[in-house]
Amino acid sequence: MDNNKFETADIILAAYLKVNEIALIEVIPISGYQSKFVFAKPPQDLLLAWLGGLVLADVRQTINSYRHLLREAKKSQGVR
């Protein structure tokens, strides 16, 4: 993995990163309906907040990001 990128298959974490304006670089299909989300490297404190359960996020923005990522994942899989 490139040190300037961050990859995750966790769509909820991916939605959190999008809400925090971390650039989504690519969506890679891995198997079945699973995809890997590749982001620009987020700040360490953002990931630590996520891991520590200290996340405060706007619910509407998070849901919209989640829906967007689902569409991107399906598109990467060739599903409509």
LUMNUNU-122691 format. One record per residue (C-alpha): residue in one letter; residue number from 1; x, y, z. Coordinates in steps of 0.5 Angstrom, whole numbers. Layout:
N
@residu->a | num->NUM | xx->X | yy->Y | zz->Z;
...
***
This chain:
80
@residu->m | num->1 | xx->0 | yy->0 | zz->0;
@residu->d | num->2 | xx->2 | yy->7 | zz->-2;
@residu->n | num->3 | xx->4 | yy->11 | zz->4;
@residu->n | num->4 | xx->0 | yy->17 | zz->2;
@residu->k | num->5 | xx->-6 | yy->13 | zz->1;
@residu->f | num->6 | xx->-11 | yy->10 | zz->6;
@residu->e | num->7 | xx->-15 | yy->3 | zz->4;
@residu->t | num->8 | xx->-21 | yy->0 | zz->8;
@residu->a | num->9 | xx->-26 | yy->-5 | zz->6;
@residu->d | num->10 | xx->-31 | yy->-2 | zz->12;
@residu->i | num->11 | xx->-36 | yy->3 | zz->9;
@residu->i | num->12 | xx->-38 | yy->6 | zz->15;
@residu->l | num->13 | xx->-31 | yy->8 | zz->16;
@residu->a | num->14 | xx->-31 | yy->10 | zz->9;
@residu->a | num->15 | xx->-37 | yy->15 | zz->10;
@residu->y | num->16 | xx->-34 | yy->18 | zz->16;
@residu->l | num->17 | xx->-27 | yy->20 | zz->12;
@residu->k | num->18 | xx->-32 | yy->23 | zz->6;
@residu->v | num->19 | xx->-36 | yy->27 | zz->11;
@residu->n | num->20 | xx->-29 | yy->29 | zz->14;
@residu->e | num->21 | xx->-27 | yy->31 | zz->7;
@residu->i | num->22 | xx->-22 | yy->26 | zz->6;
@residu->a | num->23 | xx->-21 | yy->25 | zz->-2;
@residu->l | num->24 | xx->-24 | yy->19 | zz->-5;
@residu->i | num->25 | xx->-18 | yy->16 | zz->-10;
@residu->e | num->26 | xx->-21 | yy->10 | zz->-12;
@residu->v | num->27 | xx->-26 | yy->4 | zz->-11;
@residu->i | num->28 | xx->-24 | yy->-3 | zz->-12;
@residu->p | num->29 | xx->-28 | yy->-9 | zz->-12;
@residu->i | num->30 | xx->-25 | yy->-15 | zz->-8;
@residu->s | num->31 | xx->-31 | yy->-20 | zz->-8;
@residu->g | num->32 | xx->-38 | yy->-21 | zz->-8;
@residu->y | num->33 | xx->-41 | yy->-14 | zz->-6;
@residu->q | num->34 | xx->-35 | yy->-12 | zz->-2;
@residu->s | num->35 | xx->-30 | yy->-6 | zz->-5;
@residu->k | num->36 | xx->-24 | yy->-3 | zz->-2;
@residu->f | num->37 | xx->-24 | yy->4 | zz->-1;
@residu->v | num->38 | xx->-18 | yy->8 | zz->-3;
@residu->f | num->39 | xx->-17 | yy->15 | zz->0;
@residu->a | num->40 | xx->-12 | yy->20 | zz->1;
@residu->k | num->41 | xx->-8 | yy->19 | zz->7;
@residu->p | num->42 | xx->-12 | yy->22 | zz->13;
@residu->p | num->43 | xx->-9 | yy->26 | zz->19;
@residu->q | num->44 | xx->-7 | yy->21 | zz->25;
@residu->d | num->45 | xx->-12 | yy->24 | zz->30;
@residu->l | num->46 | xx->-18 | yy->23 | zz->25;
@residu->l | num->47 | xx->-17 | yy->16 | zz->25;
@residu->l | num->48 | xx->-15 | yy->16 | zz->33;
@residu->a | num->49 | xx->-22 | yy->19 | zz->34;
@residu->w | num->50 | xx->-25 | yy->13 | zz->30;
@residu->l | num->51 | xx->-22 | yy->8 | zz->34;
@residu->g | num->52 | xx->-23 | yy->11 | zz->40;
@residu->g | num->53 | xx->-30 | yy->12 | zz->39;
@residu->l | num->54 | xx->-30 | yy->19 | zz->40;
@residu->v | num->55 | xx->-33 | yy->21 | zz->33;
@residu->l | num->56 | xx->-38 | yy->26 | zz->33;
@residu->a | num->57 | xx->-41 | yy->27 | zz->26;
@residu->d | num->58 | xx->-47 | yy->30 | zz->22;
@residu->v | num->59 | xx->-52 | yy->24 | zz->21;
@residu->r | num->60 | xx->-55 | yy->27 | zz->15;
@residu->q | num->61 | xx->-48 | yy->28 | zz->12;
@residu->t | num->62 | xx->-46 | yy->21 | zz->14;
@residu->i | num->63 | xx->-52 | yy->18 | zz->11;
@residu->n | num->64 | xx->-51 | yy->21 | zz->5;
@residu->s | num->65 | xx->-44 | yy->19 | zz->4;
@residu->y | num->66 | xx->-46 | yy->12 | zz->6;
@residu->r | num->67 | xx->-51 | yy->12 | zz->0;
@residu->h | num->68 | xx->-46 | yy->15 | zz->-5;
@residu->l | num->69 | xx->-40 | yy->10 | zz->-3;
@residu->l | num->70 | xx->-45 | yy->4 | zz->-4;
@residu->r | num->71 | xx->-47 | yy->7 | zz->-11;
@residu->e | num->72 | xx->-39 | yy->8 | zz->-12;
@residu->a | num->73 | xx->-38 | yy->0 | zz->-10;
@residu->k | num->74 | xx->-44 | yy->-2 | zz->-14;
@residu->k | num->75 | xx->-41 | yy->2 | zz->-20;
@residu->s | num->76 | xx->-34 | yy->-1 | zz->-19;
@residu->q | num->77 | xx->-37 | yy->-8 | zz->-19;
@residu->g | num->78 | xx->-41 | yy->-7 | zz->-25;
@residu->v | num->79 | xx->-48 | yy->-7 | zz->-22;
@residu->r | num->80 | xx->-53 | yy->-2 | zz->-23;
***
